[in-house]
């Protein structure tokens, strides 16, 4: 089996995705200070062909230059270039879905100019996103491979040090139609990418299997390349069986686009976001029944009761820790949280199925026109990034006869070793379960801790073992209070 050179810069970095676009739905803003405040070491943005070259040969560098002006050596840049265009692609749109270029050479020339503009400043370049999802790439696997080859040639010519990212693999990449798409791409594009992007939605406990499945897909093609996580986030409604019955009419009204094909009569999602989507009325009806919904559905409804909103905040915070530990233990060294916040103030996504599914995953929100309000998960990401700073390895330690006990050891050569642990319980009702008496070998005379919600803890050390009552809330345990 061929193993390609791992060119990802050394170390572990937690990052964040700005959103589905940057400077497309509104004026490009300064947002890197917020990213840095979260402790993120990598940031990903989406740029569209339509916004950079709206007409043949006429370039608008406003968003690109605004982004570059904010970058420094402390944050890696990842740019996903989306092939949406009114004039240059098979399907005419300025937003979604991107589609194959009419002429790959023209697309390559566009990519070459963008990468040259950013040479030396952007570490990762990605050709579109989730090419197996029709609303994110309206083309065949063969068309994607053709486009990827033109993209990669342009990137490597313009900035040989940059890395090319294979378009993100969604949670279903190991089965069904998604698997067939990625099998074809991996078999026909071995030399056309440097890292494989896998997205972690659905149950966090499936992350190790998701990583292994993608490695198996590459192995079947005869090679291995590094895996990164360009998106992760949870909880989302489809994790909860109680939500399925409520989601079905919404997804059916939308045209079945989530995880399915693109209906022949589906109209493009354009930058005119005030246009009513087909699922609007189904979501209006669902939200009107908010008081009758179960907590695991209720918490995703905009302006839901405070208790449901607080429940989602707690689940979201715990999820940030759990997904990162599983991914890092599986050998993934870059993880990017979806997402920093809405694209613009008052973005009208309330009555869109994608908004219902993913909007509550935002880390921040606008307040008085500025992206300043932080949700609890933002604080958890900052805490997790701090605790994992300078980490070189994360390993899960199995606990005999306790399969629901999850323990991870984190190597930090220049800091005290770190232990992260929690108990798996049902997401909504598990908070009421009694704690588990957690004991683990401990190399120091003292121990300090903090949980995923930022609460300081007081673990005990006795006879070279740490003792702590463990719950569903992940805890960070170290011998040093500042760690």
C-alpha positions as CSV (number, residue, x, y, z in Angstrom):
1,X,0.0,0.0,0.0
2,X,1.3,3.4,-0.9
3,X,1.7,5.9,2.0
4,X,1.9,9.5,0.9
5,X,4.0,12.2,2.6
6,X,2.2,13.8,5.6
7,X,2.6,17.5,4.9
8,X,0.3,18.8,7.6
9,X,2.2,21.1,9.9
10,X,3.2,19.4,13.1
11,X,1.0,19.4,16.3
12,X,-2.6,19.3,17.1
13,X,-4.9,22.3,16.3
14,X,-8.5,23.0,17.1
15,X,-10.2,25.3,14.7
16,X,-13.5,26.8,13.6
17,X,-15.4,27.4,10.4
18,X,-16.7,30.9,9.8
19,X,-19.8,29.6,8.0
20,X,-21.1,28.6,4.6
21,X,-19.9,31.9,3.0
22,X,-17.6,34.9,3.7
23,X,-18.5,38.2,2.2
24,X,-21.1,36.8,-0.1
25,X,-24.3,37.5,1.8
26,X,-23.1,40.8,3.3
27,X,-20.0,42.9,3.6
28,X,-16.9,41.0,4.7
29,X,-16.2,41.6,8.3
30,X,-13.3,41.4,10.8
31,X,-13.8,38.1,12.7
32,X,-10.3,36.7,13.3
33,X,-10.1,38.4,16.8
34,X,-13.1,36.3,17.8
35,X,-11.5,33.2,16.4
36,X,-8.2,33.9,18.3
37,X,-10.2,34.5,21.5
38,X,-11.6,30.9,21.2
39,X,-8.1,29.5,21.1
40,X,-8.6,28.3,17.5
41,X,-5.4,27.6,15.6
42,X,-7.1,27.0,12.2
43,X,-9.9,28.9,10.5
44,X,-11.9,27.9,7.4
45,X,-13.9,30.2,5.1
46,X,-16.0,29.6,2.0
47,X,-15.5,31.8,-1.1
48,X,-17.5,31.6,-4.3
49,X,-16.5,32.0,-7.9
50,X,-19.5,34.3,-8.3
51,X,-18.3,36.8,-5.8
52,X,-14.6,36.9,-7.0
53,X,-15.2,36.8,-10.8
54,X,-18.8,37.9,-11.3
55,X,-18.1,38.5,-15.0
56,X,-15.4,36.9,-17.3
57,X,-12.1,38.6,-16.5
58,X,-13.5,41.1,-13.9
59,X,-12.2,40.3,-10.4
60,X,-13.5,41.6,-7.1
61,X,-10.9,40.9,-4.4
62,X,-12.8,42.6,-1.6
63,X,-13.5,39.5,0.5
64,X,-10.1,37.8,-0.3
65,X,-8.1,40.9,0.7
66,X,-10.2,41.5,3.8
67,X,-9.6,38.0,5.0
68,X,-5.8,38.1,4.2
69,X,-5.5,41.4,6.2
70,X,-6.6,39.6,9.3
71,X,-4.3,36.6,9.1
72,X,-1.1,36.1,11.1
73,X,1.3,33.3,11.7
74,X,-0.8,32.1,14.7
75,X,-3.7,30.9,12.7
76,X,-3.7,28.5,9.7
77,X,-6.0,29.4,6.9
78,X,-8.3,27.0,5.0
79,X,-10.2,28.2,2.0
80,X,-13.0,26.2,0.4
81,X,-13.5,27.5,-3.1
82,X,-17.0,26.8,-4.4
83,X,-17.7,26.6,-8.1
84,X,-20.9,28.7,-8.2
85,X,-21.2,31.1,-11.1
86,X,-23.8,32.7,-13.4
87,X,-21.7,32.5,-16.5
88,X,-19.0,29.8,-16.0
89,X,-20.7,26.7,-14.7
90,X,-23.3,24.2,-15.9
91,X,-25.9,25.3,-13.4
92,X,-26.2,29.1,-13.1
93,X,-26.3,30.4,-9.6
94,X,-24.3,32.7,-7.3
95,X,-24.7,30.5,-4.2
96,X,-26.0,26.9,-4.1
97,X,-25.5,24.4,-5.6
98,X,-22.0,24.7,-7.0
99,X,-21.7,22.8,-10.2
100,X,-19.0,21.7,-12.8
101,X,-17.4,24.3,-14.8
102,X,-18.3,24.5,-18.5
103,X,-14.6,24.6,-19.3
104,X,-12.2,23.1,-16.7
105,X,-9.4,25.2,-18.1
106,X,-11.3,28.4,-17.3
107,X,-11.9,27.1,-13.8
108,X,-8.2,26.3,-13.4
109,X,-7.3,29.9,-14.5
110,X,-9.7,31.3,-11.9
111,X,-8.2,29.1,-9.2
112,X,-4.7,30.1,-10.3
113,X,-5.4,33.8,-9.9
114,X,-7.0,33.3,-6.4
115,X,-4.2,31.2,-5.1
116,X,-1.5,33.5,-6.5
117,X,-3.3,36.4,-4.7
118,X,-3.0,34.4,-1.4
119,X,0.3,32.7,-2.0
120,X,2.1,31.8,1.2
121,X,-0.9,32.9,3.4
122,X,-3.3,30.0,3.0
123,X,-2.3,26.5,4.2
124,X,-5.3,24.5,2.8
125,X,-7.2,24.8,-0.4
126,X,-10.4,22.8,-0.9
127,X,-12.3,22.2,-4.2
128,X,-16.0,22.6,-3.3
129,X,-17.5,20.8,-0.3
130,X,-19.2,17.4,0.2
131,X,-19.3,16.5,-3.5
132,X,-21.6,13.6,-2.7
133,X,-24.4,15.9,-1.5
134,X,-26.3,17.4,-4.4
135,X,-27.2,20.7,-2.8
136,X,-23.4,21.2,-2.3
137,X,-22.2,19.9,-5.7
138,X,-24.6,19.4,-8.5
139,X,-22.4,17.1,-10.7
140,X,-21.3,13.5,-11.1
141,X,-18.2,12.0,-9.4
142,X,-16.5,12.0,-12.8
143,X,-17.2,15.7,-13.2
144,X,-15.9,16.3,-9.7
145,X,-12.6,14.5,-10.4
146,X,-12.1,16.5,-13.6
147,X,-12.7,19.7,-11.7
148,X,-10.4,18.5,-8.9
149,X,-7.6,17.8,-11.3
150,X,-7.8,21.3,-12.7
151,X,-8.0,22.8,-9.2
152,X,-5.0,20.9,-7.9
153,X,-2.8,21.7,-10.9
154,X,-3.6,25.4,-10.4
155,X,-2.9,25.3,-6.6
156,X,0.4,23.4,-7.0
157,X,1.6,25.7,-9.8
158,X,0.7,28.9,-7.8
159,X,1.7,27.9,-4.3
160,X,3.6,24.5,-4.1
161,X,3.7,24.7,-0.2
162,X,-0.1,24.7,0.0
163,X,-2.1,21.5,0.7
164,X,-5.1,20.4,-1.4
165,X,-8.1,19.1,0.6
166,X,-10.4,16.5,-0.9
167,X,-14.0,17.8,-0.7
168,X,-15.5,16.9,2.7
169,X,-16.9,13.4,3.3
170,X,-20.3,13.6,5.2
171,X,-21.3,11.1,7.9
172,X,-22.6,8.7,5.3
173,X,-19.4,8.5,3.3
174,X,-18.9,4.8,4.4
175,X,-22.3,3.6,3.0
176,X,-24.9,4.1,0.4
177,X,-24.6,6.6,-2.4
178,X,-22.0,8.6,-0.5
179,X,-19.7,5.6,-0.4
180,X,-20.0,5.0,-4.2
181,X,-19.1,8.7,-4.8
182,X,-16.0,8.6,-2.7
183,X,-14.9,5.2,-3.9
184,X,-14.9,6.6,-7.5
185,X,-13.1,9.8,-6.4
186,X,-10.4,8.0,-4.4
187,X,-9.8,5.5,-7.2
188,X,-9.3,8.2,-9.8
189,X,-7.7,11.1,-7.9
190,X,-4.8,9.7,-5.8
191,X,-2.4,12.3,-7.0
192,X,-4.8,15.2,-6.8
193,X,-5.1,15.8,-3.1
194,X,-3.0,15.9,0.0
195,X,-5.5,15.4,2.9
196,X,-8.9,13.8,3.2
197,X,-11.6,15.9,4.9
198,X,-14.2,13.9,7.0
199,X,-17.1,15.6,8.6
200,X,-18.4,14.5,12.0
201,X,-22.1,14.9,12.6
202,X,-24.5,12.3,14.0
203,X,-23.5,10.4,17.1
204,X,-20.0,11.4,18.4
205,X,-19.5,7.8,19.5
206,X,-19.4,6.8,15.8
207,X,-16.3,9.0,15.1
208,X,-13.7,6.2,15.4
209,X,-15.6,4.0,13.0
210,X,-16.1,6.9,10.6
211,X,-12.4,7.6,10.5
212,X,-11.6,3.9,10.0
213,X,-14.2,3.6,7.3
214,X,-12.6,6.4,5.3
215,X,-9.1,4.8,5.8
216,X,-10.6,1.6,4.5
217,X,-11.9,3.4,1.4
218,X,-8.4,4.8,0.7
219,X,-6.9,1.4,1.4
220,X,-9.2,-0.2,-1.1
221,X,-7.8,2.3,-3.6
222,X,-4.3,1.2,-2.6
223,X,-3.0,4.2,-0.6
224,X,-3.3,6.2,2.6
225,X,-3.3,10.0,3.2
226,X,-3.9,12.0,6.4
227,X,-7.4,12.7,7.6
228,X,-8.6,16.1,8.9
229,X,-12.0,17.1,10.2
230,X,-13.1,20.2,8.3
231,X,-16.5,20.2,10.2
232,X,-17.9,18.7,13.3
233,X,-20.9,19.6,15.5
234,X,-23.7,18.3,17.6
235,X,-26.2,17.7,18.7
236,X,-28.4,17.8,15.7
237,X,-32.0,16.7,15.4
238,X,-31.4,13.5,13.5
239,X,-29.5,12.1,16.5
240,X,-32.8,11.7,18.4
241,X,-35.3,9.1,17.3
242,X,-38.1,11.2,18.8
243,X,-37.3,13.9,16.2
244,X,-37.7,11.6,13.2
245,X,-41.5,11.8,12.9
246,X,-41.4,15.6,13.1
247,X,-38.6,15.9,10.6
248,X,-40.2,13.7,7.9
249,X,-42.8,16.2,6.7
250,X,-40.2,19.1,6.8
251,X,-37.7,17.1,4.7
252,X,-40.4,15.9,2.3
253,X,-41.6,19.5,1.8
254,X,-38.0,20.6,1.1
255,X,-37.8,18.1,-1.7
256,X,-35.9,15.4,0.2
257,X,-32.6,17.2,-0.3
258,X,-31.0,16.3,3.1
259,X,-29.1,13.2,2.4
260,X,-30.8,12.6,-0.9
261,X,-30.9,13.7,-4.5
262,X,-31.5,17.1,-6.0
263,X,-35.1,17.3,-7.4
264,X,-35.3,18.1,-11.0
265,X,-37.5,21.1,-10.3
266,X,-35.5,22.4,-7.4
267,X,-34.6,26.1,-7.8
268,X,-31.2,27.3,-6.8
269,X,-30.5,28.8,-3.4
270,X,-29.4,32.3,-4.3
271,X,-28.1,35.2,-2.4
272,X,-31.7,36.5,-2.3
273,X,-32.4,34.8,1.0
274,X,-35.8,36.5,1.5
275,X,-37.3,34.1,-1.0
276,X,-39.6,31.6,0.7
277,X,-38.4,28.0,0.7
278,X,-40.7,25.0,0.0
279,X,-40.4,23.8,3.6
280,X,-41.5,27.1,5.1
281,X,-45.1,26.1,5.9
282,X,-44.0,22.8,7.4
283,X,-41.6,24.5,9.8
284,X,-44.2,27.1,10.7
285,X,-46.6,24.3,11.7
286,X,-43.8,22.5,13.6
287,X,-42.8,25.6,15.6
288,X,-46.5,26.3,16.4
289,X,-46.6,23.0,18.4
290,X,-43.4,23.8,20.4
291,X,-45.1,23.4,23.8
292,X,-46.2,19.9,22.8
293,X,-42.9,18.7,21.6
294,X,-40.5,16.5,23.6
295,X,-37.3,18.2,24.9
296,X,-35.0,16.6,22.3
297,X,-37.1,18.2,19.5
298,X,-38.2,21.4,21.4
299,X,-34.6,22.5,22.0
300,X,-34.0,23.0,18.2
301,X,-37.0,25.3,17.7
302,X,-36.1,29.0,17.5
303,X,-37.1,31.0,20.7
304,X,-37.9,27.7,22.4
305,X,-38.6,27.7,26.2
306,X,-35.6,28.7,28.3
307,X,-35.3,25.2,29.9
308,X,-35.0,23.6,26.4
309,X,-32.5,26.2,25.3
310,X,-30.4,25.6,28.4
311,X,-30.5,21.8,27.7
312,X,-29.2,22.3,24.2
313,X,-26.4,24.6,25.5
314,X,-25.3,21.9,27.9
315,X,-25.4,19.2,25.3
316,X,-23.5,21.4,22.8
317,X,-20.8,22.2,25.3
318,X,-20.3,18.5,26.2
319,X,-20.3,17.6,22.5
320,X,-17.4,19.9,21.8
321,X,-15.1,18.0,24.2
322,X,-16.3,14.6,23.2
323,X,-16.0,15.0,19.5
324,X,-12.5,16.5,19.8
325,X,-11.3,13.7,22.0
326,X,-12.6,10.9,19.8
327,X,-11.2,12.6,16.6
328,X,-7.8,13.3,18.1
329,X,-7.5,9.7,19.5
330,X,-8.3,8.4,16.0
331,X,-5.2,10.3,14.7
332,X,-7.0,13.4,13.3
333,X,-4.8,16.4,14.0
334,X,-7.0,19.2,12.7
335,X,-10.6,19.6,13.9
336,X,-12.8,22.5,12.9
337,X,-16.0,23.3,14.8
338,X,-19.1,24.2,12.8
339,X,-19.6,27.2,13.1
340,X,-18.5,30.6,14.4
341,X,-21.9,32.3,13.9
342,X,-24.4,33.5,11.4
343,X,-23.1,35.0,8.1
344,X,-24.8,38.3,8.8
345,X,-27.0,39.9,11.4
346,X,-30.6,38.7,11.1
347,X,-29.9,36.0,8.6
348,X,-33.3,34.6,7.6
349,X,-32.8,30.9,8.1
350,X,-35.6,30.3,10.6
351,X,-37.8,28.6,8.1
352,X,-35.3,26.5,6.2
353,X,-34.6,22.9,6.9
354,X,-30.8,23.4,7.0
355,X,-31.3,26.2,9.5
356,X,-33.4,23.9,11.7
357,X,-30.8,21.2,11.5
358,X,-27.7,23.2,12.1
359,X,-28.4,26.8,13.1
360,X,-28.2,26.1,16.8
361,X,-24.6,24.9,16.5
362,X,-23.3,28.4,16.2
363,X,-20.8,29.4,18.8
364,X,-21.5,33.1,18.7
365,X,-24.2,35.5,17.6
366,X,-24.7,39.2,16.7
367,X,-25.4,41.7,19.4
368,X,-26.1,45.3,18.3
369,X,-24.7,44.5,14.9
370,X,-21.4,43.0,16.2
371,X,-20.4,39.3,16.5
372,X,-19.8,39.5,20.2
373,X,-22.4,37.3,22.0
374,X,-20.8,33.9,23.0
375,X,-22.9,30.8,23.7
376,X,-21.6,28.4,26.4
377,X,-20.1,26.1,23.8
378,X,-17.8,28.9,22.7
379,X,-16.4,29.0,26.3
380,X,-16.0,25.2,26.2
381,X,-14.1,25.3,22.9
382,X,-11.8,27.9,24.3
383,X,-11.3,25.7,27.4
384,X,-10.7,22.6,25.4
385,X,-8.2,24.4,23.1
386,X,-6.3,25.6,26.2
387,X,-6.2,22.2,27.8
388,X,-5.0,20.6,24.6
389,X,-2.5,23.3,23.8
390,X,0.9,21.7,23.0
391,X,-0.6,18.2,23.0
392,X,1.2,15.7,20.8
393,X,-1.0,12.6,21.2
394,X,-4.4,11.6,22.6
395,X,-5.1,8.0,23.5
396,X,-8.2,6.3,24.7
397,X,-7.8,3.9,27.6
398,X,-10.3,1.0,27.7
399,X,-11.7,0.4,31.2
400,X,-12.4,-3.3,31.8
401,X,-16.0,-4.2,32.5
402,X,-17.0,-0.5,32.2
403,X,-17.7,0.1,28.5
404,X,-19.6,3.3,29.2
405,X,-16.6,4.9,30.9
406,X,-14.5,6.9,28.5
407,X,-11.0,7.9,29.6
408,X,-8.4,9.7,27.4
409,X,-4.8,10.4,28.2
410,X,-3.3,13.5,26.6
411,X,0.5,13.8,26.1
412,X,1.7,17.4,26.6
413,X,5.6,17.2,26.7
414,X,6.0,20.8,28.0
415,X,3.1,20.6,30.5
416,X,1.7,18.2,33.0
417,X,-0.1,15.1,31.6
418,X,-3.8,15.5,31.2
419,X,-6.7,13.1,31.7
420,X,-10.1,13.6,30.2
421,X,-13.0,11.4,31.3
422,X,-16.8,11.1,31.3
423,X,-19.6,8.5,31.5
424,X,-21.8,7.7,28.6
425,X,-25.5,8.1,29.4
426,X,-28.6,9.0,27.3
427,X,-28.2,12.5,26.1
428,X,-31.3,14.1,27.6
429,X,-32.0,11.9,30.6
430,X,-28.4,11.0,31.5
431,X,-27.9,14.2,33.5
432,X,-30.1,12.6,36.3
433,X,-28.1,9.4,36.5
434,X,-26.0,8.8,39.6
435,X,-22.3,9.5,39.3
436,X,-19.7,6.7,38.9
437,X,-16.9,6.4,41.4
438,X,-13.9,7.0,39.1
439,X,-10.4,5.8,40.1
440,X,-7.3,6.0,38.0
441,X,-3.5,5.7,38.6
442,X,-2.1,9.1,39.3
443,X,1.6,10.2,39.2
444,X,1.4,13.3,41.4
445,X,0.5,14.1,45.0
446,X,-2.2,16.5,44.1
447,X,-4.9,16.9,41.4
448,X,-7.0,19.7,40.0
449,X,-9.9,19.6,37.6
450,X,-12.4,21.6,35.6
451,X,-15.4,20.3,33.8
452,X,-16.7,21.1,30.3
453,X,-19.0,23.8,31.7
454,X,-16.0,25.6,33.3
455,X,-16.8,24.4,36.9
456,X,-13.7,23.9,39.1
457,X,-13.4,20.5,40.6
458,X,-11.7,19.0,43.6
459,X,-10.6,15.4,42.9
460,X,-8.8,13.5,45.6
461,X,-5.5,11.6,45.4
462,X,-5.0,8.6,47.7
463,X,-2.3,5.9,47.4
464,X,-1.2,7.0,43.9
465,X,-4.8,7.0,42.6
466,X,-7.1,9.8,41.7
467,X,-10.7,9.6,42.9
468,X,-13.6,11.5,41.5
469,X,-17.4,11.1,41.0
470,X,-17.8,11.0,37.2
471,X,-20.9,12.0,35.3
472,X,-22.0,12.7,31.7
473,X,-20.1,16.0,31.9
474,X,-16.5,15.6,30.6
475,X,-13.8,16.6,33.1
476,X,-10.2,17.7,32.6
477,X,-7.9,16.5,35.3
478,X,-4.3,17.6,35.8
479,X,-1.6,17.8,38.5
480,X,-1.2,21.5,38.0
481,X,-4.0,24.1,38.7
482,X,-3.0,26.3,35.8
483,X,-3.1,23.4,33.3
